[in-house]
Amino acid sequence: MAFHQQYVGIEQPAIGQLIRELRQTLKLTQEKFAVHLGVSFPTINRWENGYATPSPLALKQIEVLLNQLSESSDATVRERCQSMRRKYFV
């Protein structure tokens, strides 16, 4: 699975929207989501607000997380993550 055009050339607003949607689905603050991904709070904030773009490695981590959550026992989380996979990944 690849993020639109394998992470290259994707519009920043789409990346920020994906990160925000995923974080909110998990009911995490930016601070807690940053810890989960191993980045700083300002990094998550910049990604969500379009001031920076995640590295290919960070995007791969997000993709792996989405794949795992798409099989969650929590139906709401599972459905939202499956929807995000269809929306953002080809």
MOPAC internal coordinates of N, CA, C and O (Angstrom, degrees):
PM7 1SCF
backbone

  N    0.0000 0     0.00 0     0.00 0    0    0    0
  C    1.4477 1     0.00 0     0.00 0    1    0    0
  C    1.5212 1   108.69 1     0.00 0    2    1    0
  O    1.2310 1   120.23 1   -38.97 1    3    2    1
  N    1.2933 1   117.16 1   141.03 1    3    2    1
  C    1.4581 1   119.48 1  -178.29 1    5    3    2
  C    1.5139 1   109.93 1  -133.85 1    6    5    3
  O    1.2310 1   121.21 1   -38.30 1    7    6    5
  N    1.3037 1   115.30 1   141.70 1    7    6    5
  C    1.4531 1   120.43 1   174.15 1    9    7    6
  C    1.5115 1   105.34 1   -65.81 1   10    9    7
  O    1.2310 1   119.72 1   -34.16 1   11   10    9
  N    1.3040 1   118.14 1   145.84 1   11   10    9
  C    1.4612 1   121.49 1  -176.65 1   13   11   10
  C    1.5237 1   111.07 1   -26.57 1   14   13   11
  O    1.2310 1   120.77 1   -62.59 1   15   14   13
  N    1.3079 1   116.14 1   117.41 1   15   14   13
  C    1.4633 1   123.31 1   178.24 1   17   15   14
  C    1.5260 1   111.56 1    56.94 1   18   17   15
  O    1.2310 1   120.93 1  -139.52 1   19   18   17
  N    1.3270 1   115.82 1    40.48 1   19   18   17
  C    1.4583 1   122.90 1   177.36 1   21   19   18
  C    1.5226 1   112.06 1    52.34 1   22   21   19
  O    1.2310 1   120.49 1  -130.88 1   23   22   21
  N    1.2835 1   116.66 1    49.12 1   23   22   21
  C    1.4638 1   125.07 1   176.05 1   25   23   22
  C    1.5212 1   113.94 1    72.63 1   26   25   23
  O    1.2310 1   119.25 1   175.92 1   27   26   25
  N    1.3138 1   119.03 1    -4.08 1   27   26   25
  C    1.4606 1   121.34 1  -175.41 1   29   27   26
  C    1.5159 1   109.38 1  -100.63 1   30   29   27
  O    1.2310 1   120.59 1   -47.63 1   31   30   29
  N    1.2985 1   116.47 1   132.37 1   31   30   29
  C    1.4451 1   121.03 1   174.52 1   33   31   30
  C    1.5193 1   114.69 1    78.30 1   34   33   31
  O    1.2310 1   119.83 1  -175.29 1   35   34   33
  N    1.3153 1   117.93 1     4.71 1   35   34   33
  C    1.4632 1   119.33 1   178.43 1   37   35   34
  C    1.5168 1   109.02 1   -72.86 1   38   37   35
  O    1.2310 1   121.53 1   -34.87 1   39   38   37
  N    1.2787 1   114.68 1   145.13 1   39   38   37
  C    1.4622 1   120.48 1   179.87 1   41   39   38
  C    1.5303 1   109.54 1   -69.56 1   42   41   39
  O    1.2310 1   120.54 1   -44.69 1   43   42   41
  N    1.3048 1   116.57 1   135.31 1   43   42   41
  C    1.4566 1   121.84 1  -179.30 1   45   43   42
  C    1.5283 1   112.55 1   -56.64 1   46   45   43
  O    1.2310 1   118.66 1   138.93 1   47   46   45
  N    1.3325 1   120.16 1   -41.07 1   47   46   45
  C    1.4641 1   117.81 1  -179.90 1   49   47   46
  C    1.5277 1   112.87 1   -57.56 1   50   49   47
  O    1.2310 1   119.93 1   146.27 1   51   50   49
  N    1.3369 1   117.75 1   -33.73 1   51   50   49
  C    1.4623 1   120.22 1   179.31 1   53   51   50
  C    1.5223 1   110.81 1   -67.57 1   54   53   51
  O    1.2310 1   120.12 1   139.78 1   55   54   53
  N    1.3135 1   117.37 1   -40.22 1   55   54   53
  C    1.4607 1   120.72 1   178.54 1   57   55   54
  C    1.5266 1   109.74 1   -65.08 1   58   57   55
  O    1.2310 1   120.55 1   133.15 1   59   58   57
  N    1.3132 1   116.55 1   -46.85 1   59   58   57
  C    1.4582 1   120.64 1   178.81 1   61   59   58
  C    1.5128 1   112.12 1   -60.79 1   62   61   59
  O    1.2310 1   120.78 1   140.10 1   63   62   61
  N    1.3216 1   116.12 1   -39.90 1   63   62   61
  C    1.4619 1   120.63 1   179.36 1   65   63   62
  C    1.5243 1   110.39 1   -66.13 1   66   65   63
  O    1.2310 1   120.04 1   137.35 1   67   66   65
  N    1.3227 1   117.53 1   -42.65 1   67   66   65
  C    1.4660 1   121.43 1   177.55 1   69   67   66
  C    1.5245 1   110.40 1   -58.83 1   70   69   67
  O    1.2310 1   120.49 1   131.49 1   71   70   69
  N    1.3168 1   116.68 1   -48.51 1   71   70   69
  C    1.4654 1   120.76 1  -177.72 1   73   71   70
  C    1.5225 1   110.52 1   -62.59 1   74   73   71
  O    1.2310 1   120.22 1   136.54 1   75   74   73
  N    1.3211 1   117.18 1   -43.46 1   75   74   73
  C    1.4654 1   120.68 1   179.02 1   77   75   74
  C    1.5313 1   110.76 1   -64.34 1   78   77   75
  O    1.2310 1   120.34 1   134.29 1   79   78   77
  N    1.3343 1   116.95 1   -45.71 1   79   78   77
  C    1.4716 1   120.40 1   179.71 1   81   79   78
  C    1.5194 1   111.28 1   -59.91 1   82   81   79
  O    1.2310 1   120.66 1   134.69 1   83   82   81
  N    1.3173 1   116.34 1   -45.31 1   83   82   81
  C    1.4624 1   120.29 1  -178.98 1   85   83   82
  C    1.5219 1   110.40 1   -63.97 1   86   85   83
  O    1.2310 1   120.59 1   133.81 1   87   86   85
  N    1.3066 1   116.48 1   -46.19 1   87   86   85
  C    1.4727 1   120.58 1   179.86 1   89   87   86
  C    1.5229 1   111.15 1   -60.36 1   90   89   87
  O    1.2310 1   120.42 1   136.21 1   91   90   89
  N    1.3293 1   116.80 1   -43.79 1   91   90   89
  C    1.4587 1   120.22 1  -179.32 1   93   91   90
  C    1.5272 1   111.77 1   -69.45 1   94   93   91
  O    1.2310 1   120.33 1   145.39 1   95   94   93
  N    1.3187 1   116.98 1   -34.61 1   95   94   93
  C    1.4625 1   120.51 1   176.02 1   97   95   94
  C    1.5235 1   110.22 1   -60.74 1   98   97   95
  O    1.2310 1   120.90 1   141.74 1   99   98   97
  N    1.3237 1   115.88 1   -38.26 1   99   98   97
  C    1.4649 1   121.27 1   179.55 1  101   99   98
  C    1.5271 1   112.38 1   -81.65 1  102  101   99
  O    1.2310 1   120.68 1   175.78 1  103  102  101
  N    1.3316 1   116.30 1    -4.22 1  103  102  101
  C    1.4657 1   122.99 1  -179.56 1  105  103  102
  C    1.5303 1   111.40 1    57.41 1  106  105  103
  O    1.2310 1   121.78 1  -135.34 1  107  106  105
  N    1.3337 1   114.21 1    44.66 1  107  106  105
  C    1.4590 1   120.71 1   179.39 1  109  107  106
  C    1.5213 1   110.54 1  -112.03 1  110  109  107
  O    1.2310 1   121.21 1   -31.86 1  111  110  109
  N    1.3184 1   115.29 1   148.14 1  111  110  109
  C    1.4595 1   119.95 1   171.32 1  113  111  110
  C    1.5258 1   107.60 1   -74.67 1  114  113  111
  O    1.2310 1   120.87 1   -12.33 1  115  114  113
  N    1.3169 1   115.94 1   167.67 1  115  114  113
  C    1.4616 1   118.86 1   175.35 1  117  115  114
  C    1.5253 1   110.18 1   -60.20 1  118  117  115
  O    1.2310 1   120.42 1   142.38 1  119  118  117
  N    1.3152 1   116.80 1   -37.62 1  119  118  117
  C    1.4613 1   121.06 1  -179.67 1  121  119  118
  C    1.5277 1   111.19 1   -62.29 1  122  121  119
  O    1.2310 1   120.54 1   132.58 1  123  122  121
  N    1.3350 1   116.57 1   -47.42 1  123  122  121
  C    1.4693 1   120.07 1  -178.09 1  125  123  122
  C    1.5267 1   111.48 1   -70.28 1  126  125  123
  O    1.2310 1   120.35 1   143.94 1  127  126  125
  N    1.3143 1   116.94 1   -36.06 1  127  126  125
  C    1.4627 1   119.76 1   177.84 1  129  127  126
  C    1.5279 1   109.92 1   -66.56 1  130  129  127
  O    1.2310 1   120.55 1   142.36 1  131  130  129
  N    1.3245 1   116.55 1   -37.64 1  131  130  129
  C    1.4680 1   120.93 1   177.64 1  133  131  130
  C    1.5247 1   110.37 1   -60.41 1  134  133  131
  O    1.2310 1   120.38 1   135.29 1  135  134  133
  N    1.3193 1   116.88 1   -44.71 1  135  134  133
  C    1.4653 1   120.83 1   178.43 1  137  135  134
  C    1.5265 1   109.69 1   -61.20 1  138  137  135
  O    1.2310 1   120.55 1   137.24 1  139  138  137
  N    1.3213 1   116.55 1   -42.76 1  139  138  137
  C    1.4711 1   121.25 1  -179.56 1  141  139  138
  C    1.5300 1   111.47 1   -59.84 1  142  141  139
  O    1.2310 1   120.34 1   142.06 1  143  142  141
  N    1.3267 1   116.95 1   -37.94 1  143  142  141
  C    1.4664 1   120.90 1  -179.48 1  145  143  142
  C    1.5298 1   113.31 1   -90.15 1  146  145  143
  O    1.2310 1   120.51 1   171.18 1  147  146  145
  N    1.3204 1   116.63 1    -8.82 1  147  146  145
  C    1.4617 1   119.59 1   179.99 1  149  147  146
  C    1.5171 1   113.81 1    77.63 1  150  149  147
  O    1.2310 1   121.05 1  -148.87 1  151  150  149
  N    1.3318 1   115.60 1    31.13 1  151  150  149
  C    1.4652 1   120.95 1   176.68 1  153  151  150
  C    1.5248 1   108.04 1  -126.17 1  154  153  151
  O    1.2310 1   120.30 1    -3.99 1  155  154  153
  N    1.3191 1   117.03 1   176.01 1  155  154  153
  C    1.4612 1   120.42 1  -179.37 1  157  155  154
  C    1.5291 1   110.84 1   -87.24 1  158  157  155
  O    1.2310 1   121.39 1   -20.39 1  159  158  157
  N    1.3287 1   114.94 1   159.61 1  159  158  157
  C    1.4602 1   120.57 1   175.85 1  161  159  158
  C    1.5283 1   111.78 1   -56.01 1  162  161  159
  O    1.2310 1   119.44 1   133.24 1  163  162  161
  N    1.3620 1   118.67 1   -46.76 1  163  162  161
  C    1.4701 1   117.63 1   179.69 1  165  163  162
  C    1.5317 1   112.97 1   -59.50 1  166  165  163
  O    1.2310 1   120.54 1   149.64 1  167  166  165
  N    1.3247 1   116.56 1   -30.36 1  167  166  165
  C    1.4627 1   119.72 1   178.77 1  169  167  166
  C    1.5197 1   110.41 1   -64.59 1  170  169  167
  O    1.2310 1   120.21 1   131.86 1  171  170  169
  N    1.3224 1   117.21 1   -48.14 1  171  170  169
  C    1.4708 1   121.01 1   178.34 1  173  171  170
  C    1.5198 1   109.31 1   -60.19 1  174  173  171
  O    1.2310 1   120.64 1   135.78 1  175  174  173
  N    1.3165 1   116.38 1   -44.22 1  175  174  173
  C    1.4612 1   120.99 1  -179.76 1  177  175  174
  C    1.5264 1   111.14 1   -59.65 1  178  177  175
  O    1.2310 1   120.34 1   135.19 1  179  178  177
  N    1.3210 1   116.95 1   -44.81 1  179  178  177
  C    1.4736 1   120.70 1   179.70 1  181  179  178
  C    1.5238 1   111.12 1   -65.75 1  182  181  179
  O    1.2310 1   120.09 1   140.37 1  183  182  181
  N    1.3264 1   117.43 1   -39.63 1  183  182  181
  C    1.4684 1   120.28 1   178.14 1  185  183  182
  C    1.5216 1   110.50 1   -62.00 1  186  185  183
  O    1.2310 1   120.79 1   130.59 1  187  186  185
  N    1.3259 1   116.10 1   -49.41 1  187  186  185
  C    1.4664 1   120.27 1  -176.82 1  189  187  186
  C    1.5209 1   112.14 1   -63.76 1  190  189  187
  O    1.2310 1   120.48 1   146.27 1  191  190  189
  N    1.3168 1   116.69 1   -33.73 1  191  190  189
  C    1.4583 1   120.26 1  -175.86 1  193  191  190
  C    1.5220 1   114.02 1   -96.73 1  194  193  191
  O    1.2310 1   120.75 1  -173.53 1  195  194  193
  N    1.3278 1   116.18 1     6.47 1  195  194  193
  C    1.4580 1   120.49 1   173.06 1  197  195  194
  C    1.5137 1   116.21 1    79.99 1  198  197  195
  O    1.2310 1   120.18 1  -164.01 1  199  198  197
  N    1.3301 1   117.26 1    15.99 1  199  198  197
  C    1.4638 1   119.64 1  -179.92 1  201  199  198
  C    1.5236 1   112.80 1   -90.93 1  202  201  199
  O    1.2310 1   120.62 1   167.72 1  203  202  201
  N    1.3228 1   116.42 1   -12.28 1  203  202  201
  C    1.4667 1   121.37 1   178.80 1  205  203  202
  C    1.5204 1   108.24 1  -152.16 1  206  205  203
  O    1.2310 1   121.28 1   -19.78 1  207  206  205
  N    1.3176 1   115.16 1   160.22 1  207  206  205
  C    1.4551 1   121.63 1   179.77 1  209  207  206
  C    1.5226 1   108.87 1  -116.25 1  210  209  207
  O    1.2310 1   120.06 1   -45.16 1  211  210  209
  N    1.3224 1   117.48 1   134.84 1  211  210  209
  C    1.4658 1   119.27 1   177.34 1  213  211  210
  C    1.5288 1   111.13 1   -62.42 1  214  213  211
  O    1.2310 1   121.12 1   -30.70 1  215  214  213
  N    1.3036 1   115.47 1   149.30 1  215  214  213
  C    1.4656 1   120.65 1   175.47 1  217  215  214
  C    1.5304 1   108.90 1   -68.16 1  218  217  215
  O    1.2310 1   120.17 1   -18.19 1  219  218  217
  N    1.3195 1   117.27 1   161.81 1  219  218  217
  C    1.4726 1   119.40 1   175.77 1  221  219  218
  C    1.5327 1   111.94 1   -56.33 1  222  221  219
  O    1.2310 1   119.99 1   143.96 1  223  222  221
  N    1.3294 1   117.62 1   -36.04 1  223  222  221
  C    1.4598 1   120.57 1   178.25 1  225  223  222
  C    1.5292 1   111.02 1   -64.67 1  226  225  223
  O    1.2310 1   120.20 1   136.03 1  227  226  225
  N    1.3227 1   117.22 1   -43.97 1  227  226  225
  C    1.4650 1   120.93 1   178.69 1  229  227  226
  C    1.5243 1   110.43 1   -64.10 1  230  229  227
  O    1.2310 1   120.11 1   139.36 1  231  230  229
  N    1.3323 1   117.39 1   -40.64 1  231  230  229
  C    1.4632 1   120.23 1   177.51 1  233  231  230
  C    1.5217 1   111.03 1   -63.91 1  234  233  231
  O    1.2310 1   120.25 1   143.48 1  235  234  233
  N    1.3076 1   117.12 1   -36.52 1  235  234  233
  C    1.4674 1   120.77 1   177.33 1  237  235  234
  C    1.5223 1   109.76 1   -65.03 1  238  237  235
  O    1.2310 1   119.88 1   139.30 1  239  238  237
  N    1.3319 1   117.84 1   -40.70 1  239  238  237
  C    1.4659 1   121.63 1   177.11 1  241  239  238
  C    1.5288 1   110.36 1   -60.47 1  242  241  239
  O    1.2310 1   120.70 1   138.17 1  243  242  241
  N    1.3196 1   116.27 1   -41.83 1  243  242  241
  C    1.4626 1   121.15 1   179.68 1  245  243  242
  C    1.5245 1   109.56 1   -65.44 1  246  245  243
  O    1.2310 1   120.37 1   138.69 1  247  246  245
  N    1.3227 1   116.89 1   -41.31 1  247  246  245
  C    1.4658 1   121.01 1   178.27 1  249  247  246
  C    1.5324 1   110.73 1   -62.35 1  250  249  247
  O    1.2310 1   120.34 1   135.65 1  251  250  249
  N    1.3186 1   116.96 1   -44.35 1  251  250  249
  C    1.4669 1   121.21 1   178.96 1  253  251  250
  C    1.5281 1   110.10 1   -61.98 1  254  253  251
  O    1.2310 1   120.32 1   136.14 1  255  254  253
  N    1.3227 1   116.99 1   -43.86 1  255  254  253
  C    1.4596 1   121.49 1   178.13 1  257  255  254
  C    1.5247 1   110.57 1   -60.25 1  258  257  255
  O    1.2310 1   120.37 1   134.60 1  259  258  257
  N    1.3233 1   116.90 1   -45.40 1  259  258  257
  C    1.4702 1   120.53 1   177.88 1  261  259  258
  C    1.5233 1   111.16 1   -60.50 1  262  261  259
  O    1.2310 1   120.11 1   137.65 1  263  262  261
  N    1.3139 1   117.39 1   -42.35 1  263  262  261
  C    1.4609 1   121.08 1   179.17 1  265  263  262
  C    1.5255 1   110.94 1   -61.71 1  266  265  263
  O    1.2310 1   120.54 1   136.96 1  267  266  265
  N    1.3186 1   116.57 1   -43.04 1  267  266  265
  C    1.4641 1   120.62 1   178.90 1  269  267  266
  C    1.5264 1   110.87 1   -64.32 1  270  269  267
  O    1.2310 1   120.79 1   134.90 1  271  270  269
  N    1.3237 1   116.09 1   -45.10 1  271  270  269
  C    1.4619 1   120.40 1  -177.38 1  273  271  270
  C    1.5236 1   112.48 1   -71.32 1  274  273  271
  O    1.2310 1   120.20 1   159.70 1  275  274  273
  N    1.3228 1   117.23 1   -20.30 1  275  274  273
  C    1.4621 1   121.11 1   177.88 1  277  275  274
  C    1.5238 1   111.52 1   -69.33 1  278  277  275
  O    1.2310 1   120.87 1   171.69 1  279  278  277
  N    1.3225 1   115.94 1    -8.31 1  279  278  277
  C    1.4594 1   121.07 1   177.04 1  281  279  278
  C    1.5286 1   110.76 1  -117.41 1  282  281  279
  O    1.2310 1   120.36 1  -161.09 1  283  282  281
  N    1.3166 1   116.92 1    18.91 1  283  282  281
  C    1.4579 1   122.97 1  -178.45 1  285  283  282
  C    1.5264 1   111.21 1   -62.82 1  286  285  283
  O    1.2310 1   121.01 1   -29.69 1  287  286  285
  N    1.3248 1   115.67 1   150.31 1  287  286  285
  C    1.4645 1   120.07 1   175.13 1  289  287  286
  C    1.5288 1   110.84 1   -75.47 1  290  289  287
  O    1.2310 1   120.11 1   161.99 1  291  290  289
  N    1.3217 1   117.39 1   -18.01 1  291  290  289
  C    1.4659 1   122.37 1   175.92 1  293  291  290
  C    1.5255 1   108.00 1   -80.40 1  294  293  291
  O    1.2310 1   120.79 1   -68.53 1  295  294  293
  N    1.3285 1   116.09 1   111.47 1  295  294  293
  C    1.4704 1   121.10 1  -174.25 1  297  295  294
  C    1.5259 1   112.55 1   -58.32 1  298  297  295
  O    1.2310 1   119.91 1   140.04 1  299  298  297
  N    1.3193 1   117.77 1   -39.96 1  299  298  297
  C    1.4628 1   120.55 1  -178.78 1  301  299  298
  C    1.5243 1   110.86 1   -64.71 1  302  301  299
  O    1.2310 1   120.71 1   132.25 1  303  302  301
  N    1.3245 1   116.24 1   -47.75 1  303  302  301
  C    1.4684 1   120.72 1   178.98 1  305  303  302
  C    1.5220 1   109.48 1   -62.02 1  306  305  303
  O    1.2310 1   120.56 1   134.15 1  307  306  305
  N    1.3269 1   116.54 1   -45.85 1  307  306  305
  C    1.4648 1   121.05 1  -178.86 1  309  307  306
  C    1.5258 1   111.21 1   -58.12 1  310  309  307
  O    1.2310 1   120.29 1   131.06 1  311  310  309
  N    1.3277 1   117.06 1   -48.94 1  311  310  309
  C    1.4671 1   121.17 1  -178.18 1  313  311  310
  C    1.5244 1   111.74 1   -65.01 1  314  313  311
  O    1.2310 1   120.15 1   137.28 1  315  314  313
  N    1.3157 1   117.33 1   -42.72 1  315  314  313
  C    1.4697 1   119.82 1   179.50 1  317  315  314
  C    1.5220 1   111.39 1   -64.40 1  318  317  315
  O    1.2310 1   120.72 1   138.12 1  319  318  317
  N    1.3246 1   116.23 1   -41.88 1  319  318  317
  C    1.4707 1   119.73 1  -179.30 1  321  319  318
  C    1.5216 1   111.28 1   -69.22 1  322  321  319
  O    1.2310 1   120.08 1   142.64 1  323  322  321
  N    1.3197 1   117.45 1   -37.36 1  323  322  321
  C    1.4643 1   119.74 1   175.85 1  325  323  322
  C    1.5221 1   110.18 1   -63.54 1  326  325  323
  O    1.2310 1   120.66 1   139.90 1  327  326  325
  N    1.3237 1   116.35 1   -40.10 1  327  326  325
  C    1.4622 1   120.94 1   177.55 1  329  327  326
  C    1.5304 1   111.10 1   -63.41 1  330  329  327
  O    1.2310 1   120.31 1   137.38 1  331  330  329
  N    1.3315 1   117.02 1   -42.62 1  331  330  329
  C    1.4690 1   120.59 1   178.39 1  333  331  330
  C    1.5240 1   110.81 1   -64.16 1  334  333  331
  O    1.2310 1   120.24 1   140.83 1  335  334  333
  N    1.3191 1   117.14 1   -39.17 1  335  334  333
  C    1.4737 1   119.86 1   178.05 1  337  335  334
  C    1.5223 1   110.23 1   -60.34 1  338  337  335
  O    1.2310 1   120.61 1   135.59 1  339  338  337
  N    1.3298 1   116.43 1   -44.41 1  339  338  337
  C    1.4739 1   119.86 1   179.52 1  341  339  338
  C    1.5271 1   111.28 1   -66.41 1  342  341  339
  O    1.2310 1   120.71 1   143.33 1  343  342  341
  N    1.3145 1   116.25 1   -36.67 1  343  342  341
  C    1.4594 1   121.03 1  -175.92 1  345  343  342
  C    1.5283 1   112.69 1   -74.34 1  346  345  343
  O    1.2310 1   120.33 1   138.51 1  347  346  345
  N    1.3322 1   116.97 1   -41.49 1  347  346  345
  C    1.4614 1   120.33 1  -171.36 1  349  347  346
  C    1.5224 1   115.07 1  -106.57 1  350  349  347
  O    1.2310 1   120.25 1   158.95 1  351  350  349
  N    1.3147 1   117.13 1   -21.05 1  351  350  349
  C    1.4633 1   120.15 1  -177.34 1  353  351  350
  C    1.5169 1   109.42 1  -115.62 1  354  353  351
  O    1.2310 1   121.05 1   -35.56 1  355  354  353
  N    1.3246 1   115.61 1   144.44 1  355  354  353
  C    1.4696 1   120.52 1  -179.51 1  357  355  354
  C    1.5078 1   109.94 1  -108.83 1  358  357  355
  O    1.2310 1   120.10 1   180.00 1  359  358  357

